[in-house]
């Protein structure tokens, strides 16, 4: 079981690195997807996924004993997958202003989502035990360094995920978007 905790922790860390690079640096800082009419819908789908993510972490990764919260988390994952499908379907037209989605960014999206859903599947493997004809919700784990590392990373992902979700959310509004664009115009690098 410890290996699953280590793999889930690594997947979560790798997802957060790629998602921060893609979601903040590329989408918000460099390309400003929220500034282009054709990519504004993509920004909305990213906003929904950014809002869902901390709740998924809380209900699936951090929650250890509440079965209803666990089911809520699974529902959020299904919703996240639907929004991801809508985002992927609309992405080609969304990037017309820049000549299409660069292949290297497409690859980042693939790896980012692979790590995202790998972490989730590994958590499900930890929390669901198959016995004969039934599924049992596992709400107690033996304390180990692997479980401790997983809990530490999961808890510490929440603040950054909330900040990124709030940034996505406020950039849907005209006044904060104008302030961001004014701030961004002053930065000459990147």
KOLTI-100328 format. One record per residue (C-alpha): residue number from 0; residue in one letter; chain; z, x, y. Coordinates in nm, 2 decimals. Each point is the difference from the previous one (the first is absolute). Example, Ala and Ser with C-alpha at 12.3 -4.5 7.8 and 13.67 -1.06 7.14 Angstrom:
% KOLTI-100328
n:0, res:a, chain:A, c3:0.78, c1:1.23, c2:-0.45
n:1, res:s, chain:A, c3:-0.07, c1:0.14, c2:0.34
***
This chain:
% KOLTI-100328
n:0, res:x, chain:A, c3:0.00, c1:0.00, c2:0.00
n:1, res:x, chain:A, c3:0.07, c1:0.29, c2:0.24
n:2, res:x, chain:A, c3:-0.37, c1:0.10, c2:0.00
n:3, res:x, chain:A, c3:-0.09, c1:-0.35, c2:0.12
n:4, res:x, chain:A, c3:0.24, c1:0.04, c2:0.29
n:5, res:x, chain:A, c3:-0.15, c1:0.34, c2:0.09
n:6, res:x, chain:A, c3:-0.36, c1:-0.13, c2:-0.02
n:7, res:x, chain:A, c3:0.09, c1:-0.31, c2:0.21
n:8, res:x, chain:A, c3:0.16, c1:0.22, c2:0.26
n:9, res:x, chain:A, c3:-0.30, c1:0.24, c2:0.01
n:10, res:x, chain:A, c3:-0.24, c1:-0.29, c2:0.02
n:11, res:x, chain:A, c3:0.20, c1:-0.16, c2:0.29
n:12, res:x, chain:A, c3:0.01, c1:0.33, c2:0.19
n:13, res:x, chain:A, c3:-0.37, c1:0.07, c2:-0.05
n:14, res:x, chain:A, c3:-0.08, c1:-0.36, c2:0.11
n:15, res:x, chain:A, c3:0.20, c1:0.04, c2:0.31
n:16, res:x, chain:A, c3:-0.16, c1:0.33, c2:0.10
n:17, res:x, chain:A, c3:-0.35, c1:-0.14, c2:-0.05
n:18, res:x, chain:A, c3:0.08, c1:-0.34, c2:0.15
n:19, res:x, chain:A, c3:0.15, c1:0.16, c2:0.31
n:20, res:x, chain:A, c3:-0.30, c1:0.23, c2:0.04
n:21, res:x, chain:A, c3:-0.25, c1:-0.29, c2:-0.05
n:22, res:x, chain:A, c3:0.19, c1:-0.29, c2:0.15
n:23, res:x, chain:A, c3:0.14, c1:0.18, c2:0.31
n:24, res:x, chain:A, c3:-0.21, c1:0.30, c2:0.07
n:25, res:x, chain:A, c3:-0.35, c1:-0.12, c2:-0.10
n:26, res:x, chain:A, c3:0.02, c1:-0.38, c2:0.06
n:27, res:x, chain:A, c3:0.22, c1:-0.01, c2:0.31
n:28, res:x, chain:A, c3:0.00, c1:0.34, c2:0.16
n:29, res:x, chain:A, c3:-0.35, c1:0.14, c2:-0.06
n:30, res:x, chain:A, c3:-0.23, c1:-0.30, c2:-0.05
n:31, res:x, chain:A, c3:0.21, c1:-0.28, c2:0.17
n:32, res:x, chain:A, c3:-0.13, c1:-0.27, c2:-0.24
n:33, res:x, chain:A, c3:0.19, c1:-0.26, c2:0.21
n:34, res:x, chain:A, c3:-0.23, c1:0.08, c2:0.30
n:35, res:x, chain:A, c3:-0.33, c1:-0.09, c2:-0.17
n:36, res:x, chain:A, c3:-0.10, c1:-0.36, c2:-0.05
n:37, res:x, chain:A, c3:-0.16, c1:0.06, c2:-0.34
n:38, res:x, chain:A, c3:0.31, c1:0.19, c2:-0.13
n:39, res:x, chain:A, c3:0.27, c1:-0.23, c2:0.15
n:40, res:x, chain:A, c3:0.01, c1:-0.21, c2:-0.32
n:41, res:x, chain:A, c3:0.06, c1:0.32, c2:-0.20
n:42, res:x, chain:A, c3:0.29, c1:0.09, c2:0.23
n:43, res:x, chain:A, c3:0.14, c1:-0.35, c2:-0.08
n:44, res:x, chain:A, c3:-0.02, c1:0.06, c2:-0.37
n:45, res:x, chain:A, c3:0.17, c1:0.34, c2:0.04
n:46, res:x, chain:A, c3:0.27, c1:-0.17, c2:0.21
n:47, res:x, chain:A, c3:0.07, c1:-0.26, c2:-0.28
n:48, res:x, chain:A, c3:0.02, c1:0.28, c2:-0.26
n:49, res:x, chain:A, c3:0.22, c1:0.21, c2:0.23
n:50, res:x, chain:A, c3:0.24, c1:-0.29, c2:0.05
n:51, res:x, chain:A, c3:0.01, c1:-0.08, c2:-0.38
n:52, res:x, chain:A, c3:0.07, c1:0.36, c2:-0.10
n:53, res:x, chain:A, c3:0.37, c1:0.04, c2:0.11
n:54, res:x, chain:A, c3:0.07, c1:-0.34, c2:-0.16
n:55, res:x, chain:A, c3:-0.16, c1:0.12, c2:-0.32
n:56, res:x, chain:A, c3:0.21, c1:0.31, c2:0.01
n:57, res:x, chain:A, c3:0.31, c1:-0.19, c2:0.06
n:58, res:x, chain:A, c3:-0.05, c1:-0.27, c2:-0.26
n:59, res:x, chain:A, c3:-0.14, c1:0.21, c2:-0.28
n:60, res:x, chain:A, c3:0.11, c1:0.36, c2:0.06
n:61, res:x, chain:A, c3:0.34, c1:-0.03, c2:0.16
n:62, res:x, chain:A, c3:0.12, c1:-0.34, c2:-0.14
n:63, res:x, chain:A, c3:0.18, c1:0.07, c2:-0.33
n:64, res:x, chain:A, c3:0.16, c1:-0.33, c2:-0.10
n:65, res:x, chain:A, c3:-0.15, c1:-0.30, c2:0.17
n:66, res:x, chain:A, c3:-0.26, c1:-0.16, c2:-0.23
n:67, res:x, chain:A, c3:-0.13, c1:-0.25, c2:0.27
n:68, res:x, chain:A, c3:-0.05, c1:0.29, c2:0.24
n:69, res:x, chain:A, c3:-0.19, c1:0.18, c2:-0.27
n:70, res:x, chain:A, c3:-0.23, c1:-0.30, c2:-0.06
n:71, res:x, chain:A, c3:-0.05, c1:-0.02, c2:0.38
n:72, res:x, chain:A, c3:-0.11, c1:0.36, c2:-0.01
n:73, res:x, chain:A, c3:-0.25, c1:-0.07, c2:-0.27
n:74, res:x, chain:A, c3:-0.14, c1:-0.28, c2:0.21
n:75, res:x, chain:A, c3:-0.04, c1:0.24, c2:0.29
n:76, res:x, chain:A, c3:-0.18, c1:0.25, c2:-0.22
n:77, res:x, chain:A, c3:-0.25, c1:-0.28, c2:-0.10
n:78, res:x, chain:A, c3:-0.05, c1:-0.09, c2:0.36
n:79, res:x, chain:A, c3:-0.04, c1:0.37, c2:0.09
n:80, res:x, chain:A, c3:-0.27, c1:0.03, c2:-0.26
n:81, res:x, chain:A, c3:-0.18, c1:-0.31, c2:0.14
n:82, res:x, chain:A, c3:0.01, c1:0.14, c2:0.35
n:83, res:x, chain:A, c3:-0.12, c1:0.34, c2:-0.13
n:84, res:x, chain:A, c3:-0.30, c1:-0.17, c2:-0.16
n:85, res:x, chain:A, c3:-0.08, c1:-0.18, c2:0.32
n:86, res:x, chain:A, c3:0.03, c1:0.33, c2:0.20
n:87, res:x, chain:A, c3:-0.22, c1:0.19, c2:-0.24
n:88, res:x, chain:A, c3:-0.26, c1:-0.28, c2:0.01
n:89, res:x, chain:A, c3:-0.02, c1:0.00, c2:0.38
n:90, res:x, chain:A, c3:0.02, c1:0.38, c2:0.05
n:91, res:x, chain:A, c3:-0.37, c1:0.08, c2:-0.01
n:92, res:x, chain:A, c3:-0.08, c1:-0.22, c2:0.31
n:93, res:x, chain:A, c3:0.33, c1:0.10, c2:0.16
n:94, res:x, chain:A, c3:-0.11, c1:0.36, c2:0.04
n:95, res:x, chain:A, c3:-0.35, c1:-0.06, c2:0.15
n:96, res:x, chain:A, c3:0.12, c1:0.13, c2:0.33
n:97, res:x, chain:A, c3:0.04, c1:0.35, c2:-0.16
n:98, res:x, chain:A, c3:-0.30, c1:-0.01, c2:-0.23
n:99, res:x, chain:A, c3:0.19, c1:-0.13, c2:-0.30
n:100, res:x, chain:A, c3:0.31, c1:0.12, c2:-0.19
n:101, res:x, chain:A, c3:-0.01, c1:0.37, c2:-0.06
n:102, res:x, chain:A, c3:0.01, c1:0.09, c2:-0.37
n:103, res:x, chain:A, c3:0.30, c1:0.22, c2:0.04
n:104, res:x, chain:A, c3:0.20, c1:-0.29, c2:0.15
n:105, res:x, chain:A, c3:-0.12, c1:-0.22, c2:-0.28
n:106, res:x, chain:A, c3:0.15, c1:0.26, c2:-0.24
n:107, res:x, chain:A, c3:0.33, c1:0.00, c2:0.19
n:108, res:x, chain:A, c3:0.01, c1:-0.38, c2:-0.03
n:109, res:x, chain:A, c3:-0.06, c1:0.03, c2:-0.38
n:110, res:x, chain:A, c3:0.28, c1:0.25, c2:-0.05
n:111, res:x, chain:A, c3:0.24, c1:-0.17, c2:0.24
n:112, res:x, chain:A, c3:-0.04, c1:-0.34, c2:-0.18
n:113, res:x, chain:A, c3:0.02, c1:0.17, c2:-0.34
n:114, res:x, chain:A, c3:0.34, c1:0.16, c2:0.09
n:115, res:x, chain:A, c3:0.11, c1:-0.32, c2:0.16
n:116, res:x, chain:A, c3:-0.06, c1:-0.21, c2:-0.30
n:117, res:x, chain:A, c3:0.11, c1:0.27, c2:-0.24
n:118, res:x, chain:A, c3:0.34, c1:0.01, c2:0.16
n:119, res:x, chain:A, c3:0.02, c1:-0.38, c2:-0.03
n:120, res:x, chain:A, c3:-0.11, c1:-0.01, c2:-0.37
n:121, res:x, chain:A, c3:0.25, c1:0.28, c2:-0.08
n:122, res:x, chain:A, c3:0.28, c1:-0.20, c2:0.16
n:123, res:x, chain:A, c3:-0.11, c1:-0.31, c2:-0.20
n:124, res:x, chain:A, c3:0.02, c1:0.22, c2:-0.31
n:125, res:x, chain:A, c3:0.35, c1:0.09, c2:0.09
n:126, res:x, chain:A, c3:0.12, c1:-0.35, c2:0.08
n:127, res:x, chain:A, c3:-0.17, c1:-0.20, c2:-0.28
n:128, res:x, chain:A, c3:0.10, c1:0.05, c2:-0.36
n:129, res:x, chain:A, c3:-0.21, c1:-0.16, c2:-0.27
n:130, res:x, chain:A, c3:0.20, c1:-0.11, c2:-0.30
n:131, res:x, chain:A, c3:-0.18, c1:-0.20, c2:-0.27
n:132, res:x, chain:A, c3:-0.14, c1:-0.30, c2:0.17
n:133, res:x, chain:A, c3:0.19, c1:0.02, c2:0.33
n:134, res:x, chain:A, c3:0.01, c1:0.20, c2:0.32
n:135, res:x, chain:A, c3:0.34, c1:0.11, c2:0.13
n:136, res:x, chain:A, c3:0.08, c1:0.10, c2:0.35
n:137, res:x, chain:A, c3:0.18, c1:0.33, c2:0.00
n:138, res:x, chain:A, c3:0.26, c1:0.01, c2:0.27
n:139, res:x, chain:A, c3:0.21, c1:0.30, c2:-0.10
n:140, res:x, chain:A, c3:-0.11, c1:0.36, c2:-0.03
n:141, res:x, chain:A, c3:0.20, c1:0.30, c2:-0.12
n:142, res:x, chain:A, c3:0.06, c1:0.22, c2:0.30
n:143, res:x, chain:A, c3:-0.21, c1:0.31, c2:0.00
n:144, res:x, chain:A, c3:-0.15, c1:0.25, c2:0.24
n:145, res:x, chain:A, c3:-0.34, c1:-0.16, c2:-0.05
n:146, res:x, chain:A, c3:0.14, c1:-0.35, c2:0.08
n:147, res:x, chain:A, c3:0.18, c1:0.14, c2:0.30
n:148, res:x, chain:A, c3:-0.31, c1:0.17, c2:0.13
n:149, res:x, chain:A, c3:-0.20, c1:-0.32, c2:-0.04
n:150, res:x, chain:A, c3:0.27, c1:-0.20, c2:0.18
n:151, res:x, chain:A, c3:0.02, c1:0.26, c2:0.28
n:152, res:x, chain:A, c3:-0.37, c1:0.01, c2:0.06
n:153, res:x, chain:A, c3:-0.04, c1:-0.38, c2:-0.02
n:154, res:x, chain:A, c3:0.27, c1:-0.07, c2:0.26
n:155, res:x, chain:A, c3:-0.13, c1:0.27, c2:0.23
n:156, res:x, chain:A, c3:-0.35, c1:-0.14, c2:-0.01
n:157, res:x, chain:A, c3:0.11, c1:-0.32, c2:0.16
n:158, res:x, chain:A, c3:0.05, c1:0.11, c2:0.37
n:159, res:x, chain:A, c3:-0.34, c1:0.17, c2:0.02
n:160, res:x, chain:A, c3:-0.17, c1:-0.29, c2:-0.17
n:161, res:x, chain:A, c3:0.16, c1:-0.24, c2:0.25
n:162, res:x, chain:A, c3:-0.11, c1:0.21, c2:0.29
n:163, res:x, chain:A, c3:-0.36, c1:0.02, c2:-0.12
n:164, res:x, chain:A, c3:0.00, c1:-0.38, c2:-0.07
n:165, res:x, chain:A, c3:0.14, c1:-0.07, c2:0.35
n:166, res:x, chain:A, c3:-0.26, c1:0.23, c2:0.16
n:167, res:x, chain:A, c3:-0.28, c1:-0.18, c2:-0.19
n:168, res:x, chain:A, c3:0.15, c1:-0.33, c2:0.11
n:169, res:x, chain:A, c3:0.03, c1:0.08, c2:0.37
n:170, res:x, chain:A, c3:-0.35, c1:0.14, c2:0.02
n:171, res:x, chain:A, c3:-0.12, c1:-0.35, c2:-0.08
n:172, res:x, chain:A, c3:0.11, c1:-0.10, c2:0.35
n:173, res:x, chain:A, c3:-0.20, c1:0.09, c2:0.32
n:174, res:x, chain:A, c3:0.28, c1:0.14, c2:0.22
n:175, res:x, chain:A, c3:0.15, c1:0.25, c2:-0.26
n:176, res:x, chain:A, c3:-0.36, c1:0.09, c2:-0.11
n:177, res:x, chain:A, c3:-0.09, c1:0.09, c2:0.36
n:178, res:x, chain:A, c3:0.32, c1:0.21, c2:0.04
n:179, res:x, chain:A, c3:-0.08, c1:0.17, c2:-0.33
n:180, res:x, chain:A, c3:-0.36, c1:0.08, c2:0.11
n:181, res:x, chain:A, c3:0.13, c1:0.13, c2:0.33
n:182, res:x, chain:A, c3:0.25, c1:0.23, c2:-0.18
n:183, res:x, chain:A, c3:-0.27, c1:0.10, c2:-0.25
n:184, res:x, chain:A, c3:-0.24, c1:0.09, c2:0.27
n:185, res:x, chain:A, c3:0.24, c1:0.27, c2:0.13
n:186, res:x, chain:A, c3:0.00, c1:0.18, c2:-0.33
n:187, res:x, chain:A, c3:-0.30, c1:0.24, c2:-0.02
n:188, res:x, chain:A, c3:0.03, c1:0.12, c2:-0.36
n:189, res:x, chain:A, c3:-0.05, c1:-0.16, c2:-0.34
***
